[in-house]
């Protein structure tokens, strides 16, 4: 379980940094390339840790094949981004501005959409984390 917390935190940090640099590059480096990384990490750390705990529990119960590794990694990437983009963003913004000021409906709608759209970026990170967790568990 401690390993899941560490792996999930590292995955959230690396995903946040990659997304922050990618969005900064996309908009022409208006601000510092890692300016959004703090907010992204705050939003994504809890979902990433919860998903890695789930991945480690799955590793103990199923036969580990390459196809299952890819499937679990893709599912973990989608679920963690969807949770971070909806529940995580709502929680962080509500703590910052108050729940009445948060567009929670927009976050709930766009969280799963971000989960699908960001799979090319998040799936390799999730694959590395899943491989690390599955290699050492059993």
C-alpha positions as CSV (number, residue, x, y, z in Angstrom):
1,X,0.0,0.0,0.0
2,X,2.9,2.4,0.8
3,X,4.3,1.6,-2.7
4,X,1.0,2.4,-4.3
5,X,1.0,5.8,-2.6
6,X,4.5,6.6,-3.8
7,X,3.9,5.3,-7.3
8,X,0.6,7.2,-7.5
9,X,2.1,10.4,-6.3
10,X,5.0,10.1,-8.8
11,X,2.6,9.4,-11.6
12,X,0.5,12.4,-10.7
13,X,3.5,14.6,-10.5
14,X,4.9,13.4,-13.9
15,X,1.5,13.6,-15.6
16,X,1.0,17.1,-14.2
17,X,4.4,18.3,-15.4
18,X,3.9,16.8,-18.9
19,X,0.5,18.3,-19.2
20,X,1.6,21.7,-17.9
21,X,4.6,21.9,-20.4
22,X,2.4,20.6,-23.3
23,X,-0.3,23.2,-22.6
24,X,2.3,26.0,-22.2
25,X,3.9,25.0,-25.5
26,X,0.4,24.9,-27.1
27,X,-0.4,28.5,-26.1
28,X,3.0,29.9,-26.9
29,X,4.6,30.0,-23.4
30,X,2.5,32.9,-22.2
31,X,3.5,32.0,-18.6
32,X,6.1,29.7,-17.1
33,X,5.9,26.2,-18.6
34,X,5.3,24.6,-15.2
35,X,2.9,27.3,-13.9
36,X,-0.2,25.0,-14.0
37,X,1.7,22.0,-12.6
38,X,0.9,22.8,-9.0
39,X,-2.8,23.0,-9.6
40,X,-2.8,19.9,-11.8
41,X,-0.9,18.0,-9.1
42,X,-3.2,19.1,-6.3
43,X,-6.2,18.0,-8.4
44,X,-4.8,14.7,-9.5
45,X,-2.8,13.3,-6.6
46,X,-5.7,11.8,-4.7
47,X,-7.4,10.1,-7.7
48,X,-4.0,8.8,-8.9
49,X,-3.2,7.3,-5.5
50,X,-6.6,5.7,-5.2
51,X,-6.3,4.2,-8.7
52,X,-2.8,2.8,-8.1
53,X,-4.1,1.1,-4.9
54,X,-6.8,-0.5,-7.1
55,X,-4.2,-1.5,-9.7
56,X,-2.1,-3.2,-7.0
57,X,-5.1,-5.0,-5.6
58,X,-6.0,-6.2,-9.1
59,X,-2.5,-7.5,-9.6
60,X,-2.9,-9.9,-6.7
61,X,-6.1,-11.4,-8.1
62,X,-5.7,-11.8,-11.8
63,X,-3.3,-13.7,-14.1
64,X,-0.9,-11.1,-15.4
65,X,-0.6,-11.0,-19.2
66,X,0.6,-8.3,-21.6
67,X,-3.0,-7.7,-22.8
68,X,-4.3,-7.3,-19.2
69,X,-1.4,-5.0,-18.4
70,X,-2.3,-2.7,-21.3
71,X,-6.0,-2.9,-20.5
72,X,-5.5,-2.1,-16.8
73,X,-3.1,0.7,-17.6
74,X,-5.5,2.3,-20.1
75,X,-8.4,1.9,-17.7
76,X,-6.4,3.4,-14.8
77,X,-5.3,6.3,-17.0
78,X,-8.9,7.1,-18.0
79,X,-10.3,6.7,-14.5
80,X,-7.6,8.8,-12.8
81,X,-8.0,11.7,-15.3
82,X,-11.8,11.5,-15.2
83,X,-11.8,11.6,-11.4
84,X,-9.1,14.4,-11.3
85,X,-11.0,16.4,-14.0
86,X,-14.3,16.1,-12.2
87,X,-14.2,15.3,-8.5
88,X,-10.6,16.5,-7.9
89,X,-11.2,19.8,-9.7
90,X,-14.5,20.4,-7.9
91,X,-12.9,19.7,-4.5
92,X,-9.9,22.0,-5.1
93,X,-11.9,24.8,-6.5
94,X,-14.6,24.5,-3.8
95,X,-11.9,24.7,-1.1
96,X,-10.5,27.8,-2.9
97,X,-13.6,29.7,-3.9
98,X,-16.5,28.0,-2.2
99,X,-18.8,25.4,-3.7
100,X,-21.4,28.0,-4.9
101,X,-18.7,29.6,-7.1
102,X,-17.7,26.3,-8.8
103,X,-19.1,25.3,-12.2
104,X,-19.5,21.7,-11.0
105,X,-21.7,20.7,-13.9
106,X,-18.9,21.6,-16.4
107,X,-16.4,19.6,-14.5
108,X,-18.6,16.6,-14.3
109,X,-19.3,16.7,-18.0
110,X,-15.7,17.5,-19.1
111,X,-13.8,15.2,-16.7
112,X,-14.6,12.0,-18.7
113,X,-14.0,13.8,-22.0
114,X,-10.6,14.8,-20.8
115,X,-10.0,11.2,-19.7
116,X,-10.5,10.0,-23.3
117,X,-8.7,12.9,-25.0
118,X,-5.6,12.6,-22.8
119,X,-5.2,8.9,-23.2
120,X,-2.3,9.3,-25.6
121,X,-0.4,11.3,-23.0
122,X,-1.6,9.5,-19.8
123,X,-1.5,5.9,-20.9
124,X,2.3,5.6,-21.2
125,X,2.6,7.0,-17.6
126,X,-0.1,4.6,-16.4
127,X,1.6,1.7,-18.3
128,X,4.9,2.4,-16.5
129,X,3.2,2.7,-13.1
130,X,1.2,-0.5,-13.7
131,X,4.2,-2.4,-14.9
132,X,6.1,-1.3,-11.8
133,X,3.3,-2.3,-9.4
134,X,2.7,-5.6,-11.2
135,X,6.3,-6.6,-11.4
136,X,6.8,-6.2,-7.6
137,X,3.5,-7.6,-6.4
138,X,2.3,-11.1,-6.1
